Amino acid sequence: MNSPRGASAASSRRRAVVVVPVVVVLALLLATAWLAHRALQVRDALTSASAQLPGLQAAVLDGDAATAREALPDLQARTARARTASSDPLWRAAGVLPAVGDDLRAVSAVSAAVDDVAVDVLPRLLGASEALDPAALAGEGGRLQLGPLQAAAPALAEADDAARNARDAVTAVPVEGLLPQLSGPVGRVRDGLDDLVATTGAASRIAALVPPMAGADGRRTYMLLVQNNAELRATGGIPGAWAVVTADDGALELEQVGSAFEPADEPVLPLDPADLALHGDRMGRYLQSTTSTPRFPVAAGLAREMLRRSTGTEVDGVLSVDPVALSYVLAGTGPVALPTGDELSAATAVPLLLSDVYARYEDPAAQDDFFADAAGAVFEGLAAGEGDRRVVLAGLLRAGREGRLLAWSADEREQALLSGAAVGGDLPAEGGPDVGVFLDDGTEGKVGYYLRAAVSVRRACADAGSVEVETVLSSSAPALGLPRYVTGTRVPEGERGTAVTNVMVYGPADGGIATVALDGEDVPFTSVDDRGRPVALVRVAVPPGGSATVTAGVAGLPRTGAPSLRVTPMAQPADVTSTASCA
């Protein structure tokens, strides 16, 4: 028989056997409940913060400081709540668990990044918002007030650094394997931070570049090219007119206006072997061909040297716009009068400059004069500070994003800042667009005005590092009625109106282009290495009312994300899509 003491011990052991698992289960339930509670806090805080961020960012950039200051504390409270909830000891401990650890660590990283934006980035942008306000930039007679921008430059640089750090932290979060409820929101936060970095980068570059380039430290002189998209070149079109403009302590003046130069007997500067293979030596001899390369710094250097040889003027930099960019500016300045009696407006600039002028004037010299007068009139209205400065600045920023406003500086420090931006118009060996599709007219006419392009990039299912780049060119040109100057001198009489175009597909640095198809059939193509980037060139003929499809297989891209893409700016903006999914 068991003694009373033995029975009691056995009973205690049985209670312990029952109680210990119960305590463990209760502890797990409490921990799970606490994590669930924290997860709901994080979800609610991040959802509301993500909804607030775009509006607050827009208020800062629109100069609505009062709205931004009122909304910022509430946003900061929400992002702090998310950061605190996703970084408590229990959350961190659960982050090592195999099943849910990746998800919890991802939430922590995203919460910290969004909080950093609210605490470090937006307040700095808000403090500098007045300096970015176009109304504050405009002084008497159109002179730019450069002091506020100079004062804001350090804060904007710090905001850009903080935004990039936040973006990089979220980019480092592996989306693969996350719960579906998390992968979507993480992707949206990543996209939002990409947009924010584009904003802070642009603001920081504006503050760093505009004062010195506008003559804050002494008089600057620039060559301004106006590219004519009716005759396509890689960066937009042939330089249909040029001007020399000066900037002195924020005051802009137009000094000279002209069109083409006499062609040089040989290239004015040594040409890279890739440029010779793709474009021949015309690129270095004719101003109209300098923009055949998609590398604007190369085109700018050639144009600058042609100006120096032809006029004796040596400029500090080269700027470029096209008629579409001029139409964006005219939306802010209002219409301007031309010496011919025409009125140039946001609605009339593109058709008047890229189509109507050729029906009116048969003499190319008269066409060039009209083009130059129009560019000069728009610039003088801009320099005089006419119209709504906010709309003007918005138009210039839009033109920069679309590659219609380009800039090159002879100052190495300034050029280093420009080279990483869309306004720099370059194809760097690292970074920059993954893929490029560039067009170069082969008719020596003006049928580019009637061309439309749809460019899509989609991943190849068999290889995530390869993509198919599809370019569909279509023409709305009439079959009859266009003057010979428009249809071009290189097209036979029976094919007038056909747009003959060199299509150049650029791949990523150290990548490759294995195949090119035209309307579904593999075709031979010119293959060139342009400073580390593969290029495939194929010649395409699009008859009036017709179309042609070029498809290139491009390898060597990052295996995740939608590839970035740059396309020649046309009279009618290209329809561009890039997806992360396979074809």
C-alpha positions as CSV (number, residue, x, y, z in Angstrom):
1,M,0.0,0.0,0.0
2,N,1.1,3.5,-0.6
3,S,1.8,5.7,2.3
4,P,-0.1,9.0,2.7
5,R,3.1,10.8,1.9
6,G,3.7,8.7,-1.2
7,A,0.1,9.3,-2.4
8,S,0.5,13.0,-1.9
9,A,3.8,13.1,-3.9
10,A,2.2,11.1,-6.7
11,S,-0.7,13.5,-6.8
12,S,1.6,16.5,-6.9
13,R,3.5,15.0,-9.8
14,R,0.2,14.4,-11.7
15,R,-0.8,18.0,-11.0
16,A,2.6,19.2,-12.3
17,V,2.2,17.1,-15.4
18,V,-1.1,18.7,-16.1
19,V,-0.2,22.3,-15.0
20,V,3.1,22.7,-16.8
21,P,1.6,22.1,-20.3
22,V,-1.3,24.3,-19.4
23,V,1.0,27.1,-18.4
24,V,3.0,26.6,-21.6
25,V,-0.1,26.7,-23.7
26,L,-1.4,29.7,-21.8
27,A,1.9,31.5,-22.3
28,L,1.8,30.7,-26.0
29,L,-1.7,31.8,-26.3
30,L,-0.9,35.1,-24.5
31,A,2.2,35.6,-26.6
32,T,0.2,34.9,-29.8
33,A,-2.6,37.2,-28.6
34,W,0.0,39.9,-27.9
35,L,1.7,39.5,-31.2
36,A,-1.8,39.6,-32.9
37,H,-2.6,42.7,-31.0
38,R,0.7,44.3,-32.0
39,A,0.2,43.2,-35.6
40,L,-3.2,44.9,-35.7
41,Q,-1.6,48.1,-34.3
42,V,1.1,47.9,-37.0
43,R,-1.4,47.2,-39.8
44,D,-3.7,50.1,-38.8
45,A,-0.8,52.5,-38.3
46,L,0.9,51.6,-41.6
47,T,-2.3,51.6,-43.6
48,S,-3.3,55.1,-42.4
49,A,0.3,56.4,-42.7
50,S,0.7,55.1,-46.3
51,A,-2.6,56.8,-47.2
52,Q,-1.3,60.1,-45.7
53,L,2.2,60.1,-47.1
54,P,1.4,61.0,-50.8
55,G,-0.9,63.9,-49.8
56,L,1.6,65.3,-47.3
57,Q,4.4,65.0,-49.8
58,A,2.4,66.8,-52.4
59,A,1.5,69.6,-50.0
60,V,5.2,70.1,-49.2
61,L,6.1,70.3,-52.9
62,D,3.1,72.5,-53.8
63,G,4.3,75.0,-51.2
64,D,1.2,74.4,-49.0
65,A,3.3,74.5,-45.8
66,A,0.3,75.2,-43.5
67,T,-1.4,71.9,-44.6
68,A,1.8,70.0,-44.3
69,R,2.7,71.3,-40.8
70,E,-0.8,70.5,-39.6
71,A,-0.7,66.9,-40.9
72,L,2.9,66.0,-40.0
73,P,2.4,65.4,-36.3
74,D,-0.4,62.9,-36.8
75,L,1.6,61.0,-39.4
76,Q,4.6,60.9,-37.1
77,A,2.5,59.5,-34.3
78,R,1.2,56.7,-36.5
79,T,4.6,55.7,-37.9
80,A,6.1,55.8,-34.3
81,R,3.3,53.5,-33.2
82,A,4.0,51.1,-36.0
83,R,7.7,51.2,-35.2
84,T,7.3,50.6,-31.5
85,A,4.8,47.8,-32.0
86,S,7.1,45.9,-34.4
87,S,10.2,46.3,-32.3
88,D,9.2,45.2,-28.8
89,P,11.1,42.3,-27.2
90,L,8.5,39.6,-27.9
91,W,8.2,40.7,-31.6
92,R,12.0,40.5,-32.0
93,A,12.2,37.1,-30.3
94,A,9.5,35.8,-32.6
95,G,11.5,37.1,-35.5
96,V,13.9,34.1,-35.3
97,L,11.1,31.5,-35.7
98,P,11.2,29.6,-39.0
99,A,7.5,29.9,-39.9
100,V,6.8,33.5,-39.2
101,G,10.2,35.1,-38.7
102,D,10.6,36.4,-42.2
103,D,7.2,38.1,-42.1
104,L,7.8,39.7,-38.7
105,R,11.3,41.0,-39.7
106,A,9.8,42.4,-43.0
107,V,7.2,44.3,-41.0
108,S,9.8,45.7,-38.7
109,A,12.0,46.9,-41.6
110,V,9.1,48.5,-43.3
111,S,7.8,50.2,-40.1
112,A,11.3,51.6,-39.3
113,A,11.7,52.9,-42.9
114,V,8.3,54.6,-43.0
115,D,9.0,56.2,-39.5
116,D,12.4,57.4,-40.8
117,V,10.6,59.1,-43.7
118,A,8.2,60.8,-41.3
119,V,10.9,61.9,-38.8
120,D,13.9,62.6,-41.0
121,V,12.8,63.3,-44.6
122,L,9.5,65.1,-44.6
123,P,10.5,67.7,-41.9
124,R,13.6,68.6,-44.0
125,L,11.5,68.9,-47.1
126,L,9.0,71.0,-45.2
127,G,11.7,73.3,-44.0
128,A,13.0,73.8,-47.5
129,S,9.6,74.0,-49.2
130,E,9.6,77.8,-49.4
131,A,12.9,77.7,-51.3
132,L,11.3,75.3,-53.8
133,D,8.2,77.5,-54.2
134,P,8.3,79.0,-57.8
135,A,6.7,82.2,-56.4
136,A,9.7,82.6,-54.1
137,L,12.2,81.9,-56.9
138,A,10.7,84.7,-59.1
139,G,12.1,88.1,-58.7
140,E,11.6,91.4,-60.6
141,G,11.9,91.0,-64.4
142,G,12.1,87.3,-64.2
143,R,15.4,87.2,-62.3
144,L,15.7,84.0,-60.2
145,Q,16.1,84.5,-56.5
146,L,19.0,82.1,-55.8
147,G,19.7,82.8,-52.1
148,P,16.9,80.6,-50.7
149,L,17.9,77.7,-52.9
150,Q,21.5,77.9,-51.8
151,A,20.4,78.0,-48.1
152,A,18.1,75.0,-48.5
153,A,20.7,72.8,-50.4
154,P,22.2,71.1,-47.3
155,A,18.8,70.2,-45.8
156,L,17.6,68.8,-49.1
157,A,20.8,66.8,-49.5
158,E,20.2,65.3,-46.1
159,A,16.6,64.5,-46.9
160,D,17.6,62.8,-50.0
161,D,20.2,60.7,-48.1
162,A,17.6,59.7,-45.5
163,A,15.0,58.8,-48.2
164,R,17.5,56.6,-50.1
165,N,18.5,54.8,-46.8
166,A,14.8,54.1,-46.1
167,R,14.2,53.0,-49.7
168,D,17.3,50.7,-49.6
169,A,16.2,49.1,-46.3
170,V,12.8,48.2,-47.8
171,T,14.3,47.1,-51.1
172,A,16.5,44.7,-49.1
173,V,13.4,42.9,-47.7
174,P,13.0,39.7,-49.7
175,V,9.4,39.7,-50.9
176,E,9.5,36.1,-52.0
177,G,8.0,33.8,-49.4
178,L,6.2,36.5,-47.5
179,L,2.5,36.0,-46.7
180,P,0.3,37.4,-49.4
181,Q,-1.2,39.8,-46.9
182,L,2.4,41.3,-46.5
183,S,4.0,41.0,-50.0
184,G,1.5,43.4,-51.6
185,P,1.8,46.1,-48.9
186,V,5.6,45.8,-48.9
187,G,5.6,46.2,-52.6
188,R,3.4,49.3,-52.4
189,V,5.7,50.9,-49.7
190,R,8.7,50.1,-51.9
191,D,7.0,51.8,-54.9
192,G,6.1,54.8,-52.7
193,L,9.7,55.1,-51.5
194,D,10.9,55.0,-55.1
195,D,8.6,57.9,-55.9
196,L,9.9,59.7,-52.8
197,V,13.5,59.2,-53.7
198,A,12.8,60.5,-57.2
199,T,11.3,63.6,-55.6
200,T,14.1,64.2,-53.0
201,G,16.7,63.5,-55.6
202,A,15.2,66.1,-58.0
203,A,14.8,68.6,-55.2
204,S,18.4,68.1,-54.0
205,R,19.8,68.4,-57.5
206,I,17.8,71.5,-58.2
207,A,19.1,73.2,-55.1
208,A,22.7,72.1,-55.8
209,L,22.7,72.9,-59.5
210,V,20.4,75.8,-60.3
211,P,22.3,78.5,-58.3
212,P,25.7,78.0,-59.9
213,M,24.3,77.2,-63.3
214,A,22.1,80.3,-63.1
215,G,25.2,82.5,-62.5
216,A,25.2,82.8,-58.7
217,D,29.0,82.6,-58.7
218,G,29.6,84.5,-61.9
219,R,28.2,84.8,-65.5
220,R,27.5,81.5,-67.4
221,T,27.0,81.0,-71.1
222,Y,25.0,78.1,-72.6
223,M,24.1,76.8,-76.0
224,L,20.4,76.0,-76.2
225,L,19.4,73.3,-78.7
226,V,15.8,73.0,-79.8
227,Q,15.3,69.4,-81.1
228,N,12.8,68.8,-83.9
229,N,10.9,65.6,-83.2
230,A,9.5,65.6,-86.8
231,E,12.9,64.3,-87.9
232,L,13.7,61.8,-85.2
233,R,17.0,61.3,-83.4
234,A,17.8,59.2,-80.4
235,T,17.5,62.0,-77.9
236,G,14.4,63.5,-79.6
237,G,15.1,65.0,-83.0
238,I,17.5,67.0,-85.1
239,P,18.6,70.4,-83.6
240,G,16.3,72.6,-85.7
241,A,17.5,75.7,-84.0
242,W,20.1,76.8,-81.5
243,A,20.6,79.9,-79.3
244,V,23.3,81.3,-77.0
245,V,21.9,82.3,-73.6
246,T,23.6,83.8,-70.6
247,A,22.8,83.6,-66.9
248,D,24.2,86.1,-64.5
249,D,23.0,86.1,-60.8
250,G,19.7,84.6,-61.9
251,A,19.1,87.0,-64.8
252,L,18.7,85.1,-68.2
253,E,19.3,86.7,-71.6
254,L,19.1,85.5,-75.2
255,E,22.2,86.6,-77.2
256,Q,22.3,84.7,-80.5
257,V,19.9,82.6,-82.5
258,G,20.7,80.4,-85.4
259,S,20.0,77.1,-87.2
260,A,22.5,74.7,-88.9
261,F,26.3,75.2,-89.3
262,E,28.2,74.4,-92.4
263,P,29.2,70.7,-92.2
264,A,32.8,70.0,-91.1
265,D,35.1,68.1,-93.4
266,E,35.8,65.6,-90.6
267,P,34.5,65.0,-87.1
268,V,35.1,68.0,-84.8
269,L,35.9,65.7,-82.0
270,P,37.1,62.0,-82.0
271,L,34.2,59.7,-82.2
272,D,33.9,56.4,-80.2
273,P,34.0,53.3,-82.3
274,A,30.4,52.5,-81.3
275,D,29.2,55.9,-82.6
276,L,31.0,55.4,-85.9
277,A,29.6,51.9,-86.3
278,L,26.0,53.0,-85.6
279,H,25.9,56.5,-87.1
280,G,29.0,57.0,-89.2
281,D,31.1,60.2,-89.1
282,R,28.0,62.5,-89.9
283,M,27.4,62.6,-86.2
284,G,30.7,64.5,-85.7
285,R,30.3,66.7,-88.8
286,Y,26.6,67.8,-89.0
287,L,24.8,69.6,-86.1
288,Q,21.6,67.9,-87.1
289,S,23.2,64.5,-86.5
290,T,24.9,65.1,-83.1
291,T,21.8,63.8,-81.3
292,S,21.8,60.5,-83.1
293,T,23.4,59.0,-80.0
294,P,21.2,58.5,-76.9
295,R,24.1,59.8,-74.8
296,F,23.4,63.5,-74.5
297,P,26.8,64.4,-73.0
298,V,28.4,63.1,-76.2
299,A,26.0,65.1,-78.4
300,A,26.4,68.2,-76.3
301,G,30.2,68.0,-76.6
302,L,30.0,67.8,-80.3
303,A,27.5,70.7,-80.6
304,R,29.6,72.9,-78.3
305,E,32.7,72.4,-80.4
306,M,30.7,73.1,-83.7
307,L,29.5,76.3,-82.1
308,R,33.0,77.3,-81.1
309,R,34.4,76.6,-84.5
310,S,31.6,78.4,-86.3
311,T,31.1,81.5,-84.1
312,G,34.1,81.6,-81.8
313,T,31.8,81.4,-78.8
314,E,32.8,78.8,-76.1
315,V,29.9,78.0,-73.8
316,D,29.9,76.6,-70.2
317,G,27.2,74.1,-71.0
318,V,24.6,72.8,-73.4
319,L,20.8,72.7,-72.8
320,S,18.1,71.1,-74.9
321,V,14.4,71.2,-75.3
322,D,11.8,70.1,-77.9
323,P,8.5,71.6,-79.0
324,V,6.5,69.4,-76.6
325,A,8.6,70.8,-73.7
326,L,7.9,74.3,-75.1
327,S,4.2,73.6,-75.0
328,Y,4.5,72.7,-71.3
329,V,6.2,76.0,-70.6
330,L,3.6,77.9,-72.6
331,A,0.9,76.5,-70.4
332,G,2.5,78.6,-67.7
333,T,3.7,81.7,-69.5
334,G,0.6,82.0,-71.7
335,P,0.7,82.5,-75.5
336,V,3.6,84.4,-77.1
337,A,3.5,86.4,-80.4
338,L,5.8,85.6,-83.2
339,P,7.3,88.0,-85.8
340,T,5.1,86.3,-88.5
341,G,2.0,87.3,-86.6
342,D,1.3,83.8,-85.4
343,E,0.5,83.1,-81.8
344,L,2.3,80.2,-80.2
345,S,0.4,78.6,-77.3
346,A,0.4,75.3,-75.4
347,A,-2.2,74.0,-77.8
348,T,-0.6,75.1,-81.1
349,A,3.1,74.7,-80.4
350,V,3.5,71.1,-81.5
351,P,1.4,71.1,-84.7
352,L,2.6,74.5,-85.7
353,L,6.3,73.8,-85.3
354,L,6.4,70.1,-86.4
355,S,3.8,70.1,-89.2
356,D,2.2,73.4,-90.3
357,V,5.4,75.2,-90.9
358,Y,6.4,72.7,-93.7
359,A,3.1,73.3,-95.5
360,R,3.7,77.1,-95.3
361,Y,7.3,77.4,-96.2
362,E,9.1,75.4,-98.9
363,D,12.5,76.9,-98.2
364,P,14.3,75.0,-95.4
365,A,16.1,78.2,-94.4
366,A,12.7,79.9,-93.8
367,Q,11.6,76.9,-91.8
368,D,14.7,77.1,-89.7
369,D,14.1,80.9,-89.1
370,F,10.5,80.2,-88.0
371,F,11.7,77.5,-85.6
372,A,14.4,79.8,-84.2
373,D,12.0,82.8,-83.8
374,A,9.6,80.5,-81.9
375,A,12.2,79.2,-79.6
376,G,13.5,82.8,-78.9
377,A,10.0,84.1,-78.2
378,V,9.3,81.3,-75.7
379,F,12.6,81.9,-74.0
380,E,12.1,85.6,-73.7
381,G,8.7,85.1,-72.1
382,L,10.2,82.6,-69.7
383,A,13.2,85.0,-68.9
384,A,10.8,87.9,-68.3
385,G,8.9,85.9,-65.6
386,E,5.6,86.0,-67.5
387,G,2.6,83.9,-66.4
388,D,2.2,81.4,-63.6
389,R,5.6,80.3,-62.2
390,R,4.2,77.2,-60.6
391,V,2.8,75.9,-63.9
392,V,6.1,76.8,-65.6
393,L,8.1,74.9,-63.1
394,A,5.7,71.9,-63.2
395,G,6.1,71.9,-67.0
396,L,9.9,72.0,-66.8
397,L,9.9,69.2,-64.3
398,R,7.6,67.1,-66.5
399,A,9.8,67.8,-69.5
400,G,12.8,66.6,-67.5
401,R,11.1,63.4,-66.5
402,E,10.2,62.7,-70.1
403,G,13.7,63.4,-71.5
404,R,12.5,66.5,-73.3
405,L,14.7,68.8,-71.2
406,L,18.4,67.9,-71.1
407,A,21.4,69.5,-69.6
408,W,25.2,69.1,-69.8
409,S,27.8,71.2,-67.9
410,A,31.5,71.6,-68.6
411,D,32.0,71.8,-64.8
412,E,32.9,68.3,-63.7
413,R,31.2,68.5,-60.3
414,E,28.0,69.7,-61.8
415,Q,28.1,67.1,-64.5
416,A,28.5,64.4,-61.9
417,L,25.2,65.4,-60.4
418,L,23.5,65.6,-63.8
419,S,24.8,62.2,-65.0
420,G,22.6,60.3,-62.5
421,A,19.4,62.2,-63.4
422,A,17.0,61.9,-66.3
423,V,17.8,65.5,-67.3
424,G,21.4,64.4,-67.8
425,G,20.3,62.1,-70.7
426,D,23.1,59.6,-70.3
427,L,23.4,55.8,-70.2
428,P,25.8,55.2,-67.3
429,A,27.7,51.9,-67.1
430,E,26.1,51.3,-63.7
431,G,22.5,52.3,-62.8
432,G,20.3,54.3,-65.1
433,P,17.8,52.7,-67.4
434,D,18.1,48.9,-67.8
435,V,16.8,49.0,-71.3
436,G,16.6,51.7,-74.0
437,V,14.7,52.0,-77.3
438,F,15.9,54.8,-79.5
439,L,14.8,56.0,-83.0
440,D,16.8,57.6,-85.7
441,D,15.2,58.9,-88.9
442,G,16.3,57.4,-92.2
443,T,14.2,59.4,-94.6
444,E,15.8,62.8,-94.2
445,G,12.3,64.1,-94.0
446,K,9.7,65.1,-91.4
447,V,7.4,62.1,-91.2
448,G,8.4,61.5,-87.6
449,Y,5.6,63.8,-86.6
450,Y,3.1,61.1,-87.8
451,L,4.9,58.2,-86.0
452,R,3.5,56.6,-82.9
453,A,5.4,54.1,-80.7
454,A,4.2,51.5,-78.1
455,V,7.1,49.9,-76.2
456,S,6.7,47.1,-73.8
457,V,9.2,45.1,-71.7
458,R,8.2,41.7,-70.2
459,R,10.2,39.0,-68.7
460,A,10.9,35.8,-70.5
461,C,9.3,32.9,-68.6
462,A,12.3,30.5,-69.2
463,D,14.9,32.9,-67.8
464,A,14.0,35.6,-65.2
465,G,17.1,37.5,-66.2
466,S,16.0,37.9,-69.8
467,V,13.2,40.1,-71.2
468,E,11.5,40.6,-74.5
469,V,11.5,44.3,-75.6
470,E,8.7,44.9,-78.1
471,T,8.5,48.1,-80.1
472,V,5.4,48.7,-82.3
473,L,5.8,51.6,-84.7
474,S,2.7,52.9,-86.5
475,S,2.1,55.8,-88.9
476,S,-0.8,58.1,-89.3
477,A,0.8,59.8,-92.3
478,P,-1.6,60.4,-95.3
479,A,-0.7,58.5,-98.4
480,L,-1.0,61.6,-100.5
481,G,-0.6,65.3,-100.1
482,L,2.6,65.7,-98.1
483,P,5.3,67.9,-99.6
484,R,8.6,66.2,-100.7
485,Y,10.5,68.0,-97.9
486,V,8.3,66.2,-95.4
487,T,8.3,62.7,-97.1
488,G,12.1,62.8,-97.4
489,T,14.7,62.5,-100.1
490,R,15.7,59.0,-99.5
491,V,12.3,57.4,-100.2
492,P,11.4,56.3,-103.8
493,E,8.6,58.2,-105.4
494,G,6.2,55.2,-105.1
495,E,6.8,54.9,-101.4
496,R,6.4,58.6,-100.4
497,G,5.1,58.9,-96.8
498,T,6.9,55.8,-95.6
499,A,8.8,56.3,-92.4
500,V,12.2,54.6,-92.6
501,T,13.6,54.4,-89.1
502,N,16.6,52.9,-87.4
503,V,15.4,51.2,-84.3
504,M,18.2,50.8,-81.7
505,V,17.6,48.6,-78.7
506,Y,20.1,49.0,-75.8
507,G,20.5,46.4,-73.2
508,P,22.0,46.6,-69.6
509,A,25.7,47.0,-68.9
510,D,27.4,43.7,-69.5
511,G,24.2,42.2,-70.9
512,G,23.5,40.8,-74.3
513,I,21.0,40.8,-77.2
514,A,20.7,37.5,-78.9
515,T,17.7,37.8,-81.3
516,V,15.7,40.5,-83.1
517,A,12.5,39.8,-84.9
518,L,10.6,42.0,-87.4
519,D,6.9,41.3,-87.5
520,G,7.5,37.8,-86.0
521,E,10.4,36.8,-88.3
522,D,14.0,36.7,-87.1
523,V,16.1,39.2,-89.0
524,P,19.8,40.0,-89.2
525,F,20.8,43.1,-87.2
526,T,23.7,45.3,-86.5
527,S,25.3,44.3,-83.2
528,V,27.5,46.8,-81.4
529,D,29.0,47.3,-77.9
530,D,28.5,50.9,-76.9
531,R,30.7,51.5,-73.9
532,G,29.8,48.3,-72.2
533,R,26.1,48.1,-73.3
534,P,24.9,45.8,-76.1
535,V,23.1,47.5,-78.9
536,A,21.0,45.9,-81.7
537,L,20.1,48.1,-84.7
538,V,17.5,47.2,-87.3
539,R,16.1,49.3,-90.1
540,V,12.3,49.5,-90.3
541,A,10.0,50.9,-93.0
542,V,6.4,51.9,-91.9
543,P,4.1,52.9,-94.8
544,P,1.3,55.4,-94.3
545,G,-1.4,53.9,-92.2
546,G,0.8,50.8,-91.5
547,S,2.8,49.4,-88.6
548,A,5.9,47.3,-87.8
549,T,6.8,45.3,-84.7
550,V,10.4,44.9,-83.6
551,T,11.0,42.3,-80.8
552,A,14.4,41.9,-79.2
553,G,15.5,39.3,-76.7
554,V,17.7,41.1,-74.0
555,A,19.7,39.2,-71.3
556,G,21.6,40.3,-68.2
557,L,18.9,42.2,-66.3
558,P,18.1,41.9,-62.5
559,R,16.0,38.9,-61.9
560,T,13.3,40.7,-59.9
561,G,11.4,43.9,-60.4
562,A,10.1,45.7,-63.5
563,P,13.1,46.8,-65.7
564,S,13.5,50.5,-66.1
565,L,13.1,51.9,-69.6
566,R,14.1,55.0,-71.6
567,V,12.6,55.8,-75.0
568,T,13.2,58.5,-77.5
569,P,10.8,61.5,-76.8
570,M,8.5,61.8,-79.8
571,A,6.0,64.4,-81.0
572,Q,3.3,62.0,-79.6
573,P,4.5,60.5,-76.4
574,A,5.2,56.8,-76.6
575,D,3.0,54.3,-74.8
576,V,5.5,52.6,-72.5
577,T,4.9,49.6,-70.2
578,S,7.3,47.5,-68.2
579,T,6.2,44.5,-66.0
580,A,7.9,42.2,-63.6
581,S,5.9,39.2,-64.8
582,C,6.9,36.9,-67.7
583,A,5.4,37.0,-71.1
